[in-house]
Every structure is written in structure tokens, then in C-alpha cells.
Amino acid sequence: MTGSIGALVIAGSSTAVAATTHQPQKRAVAAHAVSPAAPVAVASRPVAKGRPAARRLPRSEEAVTVTARRRNERATDVPEAVYTIKPSQISTLTVAGDDIRSLAGRTPSLNIESSFGRTFPRIYIRGLGNANFDTNSAQPVAMYYDDVVLDNPVLRSFPLFDLADTEVLAGPQGTLFGRNTPAGVINIHSKGPEDKTTGYISQSYGTFNSAVTQGAVNIAVVPHKFSMRLSIINQRRDNWVHNVYDGPRWKKSLEGYEDIAGRLQGLYTIDDSANILFEVNARHVEGTATLFRANLYQHGYQGIRPGYDIYNVSQNGDNAQNLTTAGGHIKATKNFAHFGVQLISSWTEGSLSSIGSIDGGNPSTVPFSVQTGTSAPKISQTTQELRVYTVKTGKFFDQAGVYYFNEFLDDYDYNYNSTTMKTTELANQRQNENSVGVFDSMTYDILHNLSVTGGIRYTYDFKNFSATRIFGGDGPLALSQASHSNNISWDASVNYKITPNMSVYFRAATGFLAPSFQGRLTSNSYISKASAERNTSFELGYKANLAQGRVQLTGAAYMWNTKNMQLTASGGTSNQIQLLNADHVVGRGFEFSAQTYPIENLSISANMSYNFTQIHSPGLESGACGVGCTMLNPIDATTGLAKINGNGLPYAPRWIANLNASYRIPLTNTKRLVLSTDWSWRSQEFFTLYRSVEFEGKALLLGGASLAYEDTKHHYSASVYVRNITNKVIGIGALDFDNYTGYINDPRIIGGSLRYDF
């Protein structure tokens, strides 16, 4: 296993479709709306005379809108669980340079973790995910950045900056767009070009010389016809951990990074019914990989061993990460009298190299030294999506499309001698995947307060996988496998409006994940395969926009059953990786989200979820801890493996909760103070398929706060902030093959930020 994996990305724009008008302000909004169906009307929002500028209490007609079904809709009209994260919240979470993992727990049932630091985030929704750390691992949660899927896990760590909106869709998806996914979707939209000249620049600085510089400039090159937007970000942090090991080869300082990314978008408006948007992006990351820490845990003890010093390590291995990517997409939209057409073509390509000391120590502190690296000279992805949708058809709305996905991965895995740093084993994995989907979704309003939706999708997936050991182990070895799979998935829902601003719904849906392979021949001598998994989900929900928009509520109860769920068993003294299929894995739970404005200038939002998961697969076994953990599962006397039937899924905490509060203190008509705080909490979670005392992560409470001064007349703001306000540091993951090695979350960071808008 490598200490880090790089990330490639294809980013885009939230721009999609809509008829436009000849009025500049309305044109900008309509051209950039995600809705493919109809123009978006914009109401003016005046501030009462003589009253300082402040948060205006939302009204019922200004209810939260979402784009879960690829068109602008009120959240109360969408018959599925959709949770939003505001751009301002994400800016707060990432002010010190945090990556996409900072979104964990910010909506119900969402968890994100990584054993690769800033790269390779693994996403879980309602307990469903995959802890596989291989570069070609299959993930049941899909992630879209500006309507383009980031399928490979190394694509999913593109920085979050200059955003328009972020939505989390829970449950199977696939009958409306993109890839088929059995668990859910994270849908991120950046700000697209507007028909005006504007922009901003911001700078933050904090503990460990953590600095984030970002900005954007939007130019109406040809008013009402062609506009462009350039967005950039630079995130960096100094090394803050000292390596005390005495050796000339080893890095003496660790945990620093520099991450630079940018995107350029252009929107050409042909006429009121058609536009073309293009986007190009690039990213470069350099720094240390995940810092694995030997003997972070202690036998018979849950959590970090007492007295552990997080600021010093002693390890005789190198640690480095380098990633460069480039990509882009084109989106063309045309609306006719009663239907519209949209075509999205995307491409991305990049290379990465990573090396890490996964034993986390030195010969005097670990049973044996292990140093590994990964080099992926090429990871490329292309997608083509064509959608046709109805426009102005009254009670009936239909959307159908064809989707094509191709990915090529070339990956080299290395084992090193930690003393000489010479390669002792080298293996290569290559995977070429092609997938085609045909989908259709229809909604019909039976009555003014009752609507039904039905969708269907056909998926065909082909993978060609080869693995080669060039030297090491038992000598050269070449293996290959291929898979052909197809599936018909569907969803059906009913939405009933109790009042115009209150609804209940029921949704049933299925999802599909194609077979996957693993052929890391530096630790195995075979290709491991997991068969396709299929998920069936049922959900009952409630949504309300009450008190003239001052209270917005969402609640859902759900249950799901996944057949042949793909699981990853890793570890043991040989550190092998084995893909497994569980006969059945079941889940059930509930979610609650609330947003309220109890008094003027005060906003409070909160969410909570309970997720229960359990493996139902008699006889299923996994490699057990390689260092003699305090096991909570029985061990098979014949195989030496742990019996995991009845266990919950890894990285699936039972409880997740989040609280945000913001209070604005008007000083004058144009000046104010803003006091904000945010908190997230998750309960205990297991790091492995088996259960042991040592590798059960403790509950984690993370809090942040900020105090900002805003001057709307002169368009600037200044703030002070603190992240991880309680300085809570725990073990958030483990490697179980060598010693009690693990890794931790970041400690407290205090800093300040400046921003100027123009």
C-alpha cells in the first residue's frame, strides 16, 4: 500500500440550460441555471429603508431550490432525500486549507475518509461505501463536479473553491444522468460565467503557516454574448511534524503540502434558446503523503495510546507525493418549443507519484520495515452524455439520455528496502473500462397536489484488467481477467403535497455497481475479483417550508438491502488485499435536517442521522489483525481468519450530527459583525471489516468559530477563525499488518482571513 495517491480531476461549470431574455440581469441567471426546462425569474430583494443591511428572512416563495433532478425545483417538490451545503459553509470549513473530507458530517449520513491524506477521498452515504485503497477501486457513491462524474477515487480531491452550490443525494441514482450508483451522489457546482464584470480575492493565514490564496475574475467580453470566468486557488502548509530518526536519507519534517488549482470557463450565448459552455482546468500538488505513525495504538486500549506525541515521529522511510492533472469539458444546450437537448463531453488526464513509510517506524520500533510507492504515469477519463428533456409541457415532464464512460489506468506498485531505498518488488496494474447507459425518467402531476415519478436505466459495463509482476516475490508473473455485465435498474416515487409548502413522499429505487478487480502482485500472487453488486432501497420522507420560510424541515426514514456487496479485506501479517462479496448487507435508519431563522440576523441549521448496517453472509471471513489485536470476532481455527457475519460496515458510524449558527450584528447601514460557529460529531466507527478493541475509532467532535467584520460599501471583510477549537486529536484510521500503526486528524489551527470583492 502506498502512503499516498494523487488525484486527477475534471472540473466544469454549473452552467446548463434555459431560455434567456434580452435583459442583462435576467439573461445571466437564466443562462446559468441548471434547469433544462424553463427560464428562471428573478425577483428584486430590496432592503427596508433606514435598516442596516442584514440577512433577510426568507419567504415561502424563496424556498430552498435544488437541482437533484437536473432542473431547478423547490426542495419540497423533490421526492427523495436531498441535502444542501452552502458555499459560505464550505468556505468556512476550508479556510485553513482543508480538503473535501471537511464535508464529512455536514449533511445527514455523509462520511468521508482517506488513508492518502489530501488525495483519494472515500465517500460513504447511509453507511454504504468501500474502504478499498487501490487506484482502480469501485465506489458505490458517485461524485460529480459540474455535471461531470469523477469516477476514479484519485479524481475526487480537486479543491473546493468558487462554488455555486453543493448537494448530497442519498440512495440509488442513475435514471436521470451519468453513472449508475447504488449509494448516492455528491453533486458540486462551481460558479459559472456571468454577464458582468466582477470578482474577488481572498487570503487566509494560520497555524503551521497554513495559507489559502484564492480569487476569481468574471468578464463580460461581449455583453449579452460571451463571458468568461477564471478561478484559482493555492493552498499550502508548512511541515509541522519532526522526524527524529537519525539517517541521512530520511525527511526531517513532514505533513506539509502545496496544492495549486485553477479553471477557466467561457459561456457563449448563441441566442435566447441556446448556449455553449467550455471549461479547462489544471492542478499540481506537492508535499508529503499520509503520515503513518507506528504504535499509535496500544494493545487492549481504544484510541491513541496515552502520552503519544503527535509532533514527533521516528521512521526510516521516505515520504513524498507529486500530482499533475489537466482536463476540461464542453456543454452545449439548445431549447426548442417543447423539448430541449444537452450534450456534455469531458476529458481529463494526469500523472502521479507517491511514496510512504507504511510501517510508520524504524527497525527498533516495528517487527519489519515496509516502504511502498505508487506511480501512475497515466490515468485518463472521457465521458459523453446526451440528454433530451421536455419544455413547457404542463403536468408532464420527461428526461431521457445516453451516457458513455471510458477510463484507462496504468499503475505501478513498488516495495522498497527501507535501509537502501532500492526497489525490491515491482508490479503493474492496467485497467480499461467502458460503460454505456441508457436512461429515462418521467414525472406526471396526477392532481395539483399529487405527482408520480418513474425512471428506468439499462447499463452495460466492460472491464479488461491485467496485472504483471516484473520482479520480486516468486518471480515474474502475468495475469489478466475481463468482465462483461449488464443491469436494468429503476426508481419510482410518489409525492403528496399536504399544503403548498409541505409534502410527504415515498421512493423505491435500485442501483448497480459493476464487477471490480485487484491485482497488486507485490503482496498477492493472484487477481482478486468481486462480482457486481445490486442495491434496493426504500425511503419515506417529509419536507416542509414553514412560518413564511423561517423554518425549513426535512426528515426521512429508509432501509436498503445490497446483494453481493463488494468489500475489501486487507491486512494481516502479509498485508494482502482480498476482494469479497457479502451475500447480503442491510441498512436502515433515519435522517433529520432543519434550518431556521428564529429572529432577524440569526440563522441556525442542524442535522442528525442514525445509520445501522449489518453483514448477513454466513461463512464470510476476513484477514485478521497481524499484531495480535484484542479481537471481538471469533477466529476460524482452520483458516485463521475472522468470522465477520453480523458485523457492521467499516467507517459507518451509527450517529452523525451537525450544528451551524450565525449571528449578524449591524453596526451601520453598510457595516456589521458576523459571529459564526459550526460543530460536527460522529459516534464510534470501526476501521476494518473485523472488530477489535484497538481498531475501533473513538467518537469525534470537531468545532470551529469565526468573527468577521464586513463592509458592504467598500466590498471587503476581515475575520479571525479557529478550526478544531477543542484541539481534539484522535486516530482516524489504521494499518493492521505490522504493528499498531495509524494516522490522525489535524490539530487546532488559529488564523485570520481577508477578502475583497470588486
Secondary structure in CASP SS format (residue, H / E / C, confidence):
PFRMAT SS
TARGET T0000
AUTHOR 0000-0000-0000
METHOD secondary structure of the structure
MODEL  1
M C 1.00
T C 1.00
G C 1.00
S C 1.00
I C 1.00
G C 1.00
A C 1.00
L C 1.00
V C 1.00
I C 1.00
A C 1.00
G C 1.00
S C 1.00
S C 1.00
T C 1.00
A C 1.00
V C 1.00
A C 1.00
A C 1.00
T C 1.00
T C 1.00
H C 1.00
Q C 1.00
P H 1.00
Q H 1.00
K H 1.00
R H 1.00
A H 1.00
V H 1.00
A H 1.00
A H 1.00
H H 1.00
A C 1.00
V C 1.00
S C 1.00
P C 1.00
A C 1.00
A C 1.00
P C 1.00
V C 1.00
A C 1.00
V C 1.00
A C 1.00
S C 1.00
R C 1.00
P C 1.00
V C 1.00
A C 1.00
K C 1.00
G C 1.00
R C 1.00
P C 1.00
A C 1.00
A C 1.00
R C 1.00
R C 1.00
L C 1.00
P C 1.00
R C 1.00
S H 1.00
E H 1.00
E H 1.00
A C 1.00
V C 1.00
T E 1.00
V E 1.00
T C 1.00
A C 1.00
R C 1.00
R C 1.00
R C 1.00
N C 1.00
E E 1.00
R E 1.00
A H 1.00
T H 1.00
D H 1.00
V C 1.00
P C 1.00
E C 1.00
A C 1.00
V E 1.00
Y E 1.00
T E 1.00
I E 1.00
K C 1.00
P H 1.00
S H 1.00
Q H 1.00
I H 1.00
S H 1.00
T H 1.00
L H 1.00
T C 1.00
V C 1.00
A C 1.00
G C 1.00
D C 1.00
D C 1.00
I H 1.00
R H 1.00
S H 1.00
L H 1.00
A C 1.00
G C 1.00
R C 1.00
T C 1.00
P C 1.00
S C 1.00
L E 1.00
N E 1.00
I E 1.00
E E 1.00
S C 1.00
S C 1.00
F C 1.00
G C 1.00
R C 1.00
T C 1.00
F C 1.00
P C 1.00
R E 1.00
I E 1.00
Y E 1.00
I E 1.00
R C 1.00
G C 1.00
L E 1.00
G C 1.00
N C 1.00
A C 1.00
N C 1.00
F C 1.00
D C 1.00
T C 1.00
N C 1.00
S C 1.00
A C 1.00
Q C 1.00
P C 1.00
V E 1.00
A E 1.00
M E 1.00
Y E 1.00
Y E 1.00
D C 1.00
D C 1.00
V E 1.00
V E 1.00
L C 1.00
D C 1.00
N C 1.00
P H 1.00
V H 1.00
L H 1.00
R C 1.00
S C 1.00
F C 1.00
P C 1.00
L C 1.00
F C 1.00
D C 1.00
L E 1.00
A E 1.00
D E 1.00
T E 1.00
E E 1.00
V E 1.00
L E 1.00
A E 1.00
G C 1.00
P C 1.00
Q E 1.00
G C 1.00
T C 1.00
L C 1.00
F C 1.00
G C 1.00
R C 1.00
N C 1.00
T E 1.00
P C 1.00
A C 1.00
G E 1.00
V E 1.00
I E 1.00
N E 1.00
I E 1.00
H E 1.00
S E 1.00
K C 1.00
G C 1.00
P C 1.00
E C 1.00
D C 1.00
K C 1.00
T C 1.00
T E 1.00
G E 1.00
Y E 1.00
I E 1.00
S E 1.00
Q E 1.00
S E 1.00
Y E 1.00
G E 1.00
T H 1.00
F H 1.00
N H 1.00
S E 1.00
A E 1.00
V E 1.00
T E 1.00
Q E 1.00
G E 1.00
A E 1.00
V E 1.00
N E 1.00
I E 1.00
A E 1.00
V E 1.00
V E 1.00
P C 1.00
H C 1.00
K C 1.00
F E 1.00
S E 1.00
M E 1.00
R E 1.00
L E 1.00
S E 1.00
I E 1.00
I E 1.00
N E 1.00
Q E 1.00
R E 1.00
R E 1.00
D C 1.00
N C 1.00
W C 1.00
V E 1.00
H E 1.00
N E 1.00
V C 1.00
Y C 1.00
D C 1.00
G C 1.00
P C 1.00
R C 1.00
W C 1.00
K C 1.00
K C 1.00
S E 1.00
L E 1.00
E C 1.00
G C 1.00
Y E 1.00
E E 1.00
D E 1.00
I E 1.00
A E 1.00
G E 1.00
R E 1.00
L E 1.00
Q E 1.00
G E 1.00
L E 1.00
Y E 1.00
T E 1.00
I E 1.00
D E 1.00
D C 1.00
S C 1.00
A E 1.00
N E 1.00
I E 1.00
L E 1.00
F E 1.00
E E 1.00
V E 1.00
N E 1.00
A E 1.00
R E 1.00
H E 1.00
V E 1.00
E E 1.00
G E 1.00
T C 1.00
A C 1.00
T C 1.00
L C 1.00
F C 1.00
R E 1.00
A C 1.00
N C 1.00
L C 1.00
Y C 1.00
Q E 1.00
H C 1.00
G C 1.00
Y E 1.00
Q C 1.00
G C 1.00
I C 1.00
R C 1.00
P C 1.00
G C 1.00
Y C 1.00
D C 1.00
I C 1.00
Y C 1.00
N E 1.00
V E 1.00
S C 1.00
Q C 1.00
N C 1.00
G C 1.00
D C 1.00
N C 1.00
A E 1.00
Q E 1.00
N E 1.00
L E 1.00
T E 1.00
T E 1.00
A E 1.00
G E 1.00
G E 1.00
H E 1.00
I E 1.00
K E 1.00
A E 1.00
T E 1.00
K E 1.00
N E 1.00
F C 1.00
A C 1.00
H C 1.00
F E 1.00
G E 1.00
V E 1.00
Q E 1.00
L E 1.00
I E 1.00
S E 1.00
S E 1.00
W E 1.00
T E 1.00
E E 1.00
G E 1.00
S E 1.00
L E 1.00
S E 1.00
S E 1.00
I E 1.00
G E 1.00
S C 1.00
I C 1.00
D C 1.00
G C 1.00
G C 1.00
N C 1.00
P C 1.00
S C 1.00
T C 1.00
V C 1.00
P C 1.00
F C 1.00
S C 1.00
V C 1.00
Q E 1.00
T E 1.00
G E 1.00
T E 1.00
S E 1.00
A E 1.00
P E 1.00
K E 1.00
I E 1.00
S E 1.00
Q E 1.00
T E 1.00
T E 1.00
Q E 1.00
E E 1.00
L E 1.00
R E 1.00
V E 1.00
Y E 1.00
T E 1.00
V C 1.00
K C 1.00
T C 1.00
G C 1.00
K C 1.00
F E 1.00
F E 1.00
D E 1.00
Q E 1.00
A E 1.00
G E 1.00
V E 1.00
Y E 1.00
Y E 1.00
F E 1.00
N E 1.00
E E 1.00
F E 1.00
L E 1.00
D E 1.00
D E 1.00
Y E 1.00
D E 1.00
Y E 1.00
N E 1.00
Y E 1.00
N C 1.00
S C 1.00
T C 1.00
T C 1.00
M C 1.00
K C 1.00
T E 1.00
T E 1.00
E E 1.00
L E 1.00
A E 1.00
N E 1.00
Q E 1.00
R E 1.00
Q E 1.00
N E 1.00
E E 1.00
N E 1.00
S E 1.00
V E 1.00
G E 1.00
V E 1.00
F E 1.00
D E 1.00
S E 1.00
M E 1.00
T E 1.00
Y E 1.00
D E 1.00
I E 1.00
L E 1.00
H C 1.00
N C 1.00
L E 1.00
S E 1.00
V E 1.00
T E 1.00
G E 1.00
G E 1.00
I E 1.00
R E 1.00
Y E 1.00
T E 1.00
Y E 1.00
D E 1.00
F E 1.00
K E 1.00
N E 1.00
F E 1.00
S E 1.00
A E 1.00
T E 1.00
R E 1.00
I E 1.00
F E 1.00
G C 1.00
G C 1.00
D C 1.00
G C 1.00
P C 1.00
L E 1.00
A E 1.00
L E 1.00
S E 1.00
Q E 1.00
A E 1.00
S E 1.00
H E 1.00
S E 1.00
N E 1.00
N E 1.00
I E 1.00
S E 1.00
W E 1.00
D E 1.00
A E 1.00
S E 1.00
V E 1.00
N E 1.00
Y E 1.00
K E 1.00
I E 1.00
T E 1.00
P C 1.00
N C 1.00
M E 1.00
S E 1.00
V E 1.00
Y E 1.00
F E 1.00
R E 1.00
A E 1.00
A E 1.00
T E 1.00
G E 1.00
F E 1.00
L E 1.00
A C 1.00
P C 1.00
S E 1.00
F E 1.00
Q E 1.00
G C 1.00
R C 1.00
L C 1.00
T C 1.00
S C 1.00
N C 1.00
S C 1.00
Y C 1.00
I C 1.00
S E 1.00
K E 1.00
A E 1.00
S C 1.00
A C 1.00
E E 1.00
R E 1.00
N E 1.00
T E 1.00
S E 1.00
F E 1.00
E E 1.00
L E 1.00
G E 1.00
Y E 1.00
K E 1.00
A E 1.00
N E 1.00
L E 1.00
A H 1.00
Q H 1.00
G H 1.00
R C 1.00
V E 1.00
Q E 1.00
L E 1.00
T E 1.00
G E 1.00
A E 1.00
A E 1.00
Y E 1.00
M E 1.00
W E 1.00
N E 1.00
T E 1.00
K E 1.00
N E 1.00
M E 1.00
Q E 1.00
L E 1.00
T E 1.00
A E 1.00
S E 1.00
G E 1.00
G C 1.00
T C 1.00
S C 1.00
N C 1.00
Q E 1.00
I E 1.00
Q E 1.00
L E 1.00
L E 1.00
N E 1.00
A E 1.00
D E 1.00
H E 1.00
V E 1.00
V E 1.00
G E 1.00
R E 1.00
G E 1.00
F E 1.00
E E 1.00
F E 1.00
S E 1.00
A E 1.00
Q E 1.00
T E 1.00
Y C 1.00
P C 1.00
I C 1.00
E C 1.00
N C 1.00
L E 1.00
S E 1.00
I E 1.00
S E 1.00
A E 1.00
N E 1.00
M E 1.00
S E 1.00
Y E 1.00
N E 1.00
F E 1.00
T E 1.00
Q E 1.00
I E 1.00
H E 1.00
S C 1.00
P C 1.00
G C 1.00
L C 1.00
E E 1.00
S E 1.00
G C 1.00
A C 1.00
C C 1.00
G C 1.00
V C 1.00
G C 1.00
C C 1.00
T C 1.00
M E 1.00
L C 1.00
N C 1.00
P C 1.00
I E 1.00
D C 1.00
A C 1.00
T C 1.00
T C 1.00
G C 1.00
L C 1.00
A E 1.00
K E 1.00
I C 1.00
N C 1.00
G C 1.00
N C 1.00
G C 1.00
L C 1.00
P C 1.00
Y C 1.00
A C 1.00
P C 1.00
R C 1.00
W E 1.00
I E 1.00
A E 1.00
N E 1.00
L E 1.00
N E 1.00
A E 1.00
S E 1.00
Y E 1.00
R E 1.00
I E 1.00
P E 1.00
L C 1.00
T C 1.00
N C 1.00
T C 1.00
K E 1.00
R E 1.00
L E 1.00
V E 1.00
L E 1.00
S E 1.00
T E 1.00
D E 1.00
W E 1.00
S E 1.00
W E 1.00
R E 1.00
S C 1.00
Q C 1.00
E E 1.00
F E 1.00
F C 1.00
T C 1.00
L C 1.00
Y C 1.00
R C 1.00
S E 1.00
V C 1.00
E C 1.00
F C 1.00
E E 1.00
G E 1.00
K C 1.00
A C 1.00
L E 1.00
L E 1.00
L E 1.00
G E 1.00
G E 1.00
A E 1.00
S E 1.00
L E 1.00
A E 1.00
Y E 1.00
E E 1.00
D E 1.00
T C 1.00
K C 1.00
H C 1.00
H C 1.00
Y E 1.00
S E 1.00
A E 1.00
S E 1.00
V E 1.00
Y E 1.00
V E 1.00
R E 1.00
N C 1.00
I C 1.00
T C 1.00
N C 1.00
K C 1.00
V C 1.00
I C 1.00
G E 1.00
I E 1.00
G E 1.00
A E 1.00
L E 1.00
D C 1.00
F C 1.00
D C 1.00
N C 1.00
Y C 1.00
T E 1.00
G E 1.00
Y E 1.00
I E 1.00
N C 1.00
D C 1.00
P C 1.00
R C 1.00
I E 1.00
I E 1.00
G E 1.00
G E 1.00
S E 1.00
L E 1.00
R E 1.00
Y E 1.00
D E 1.00
F C 1.00
END
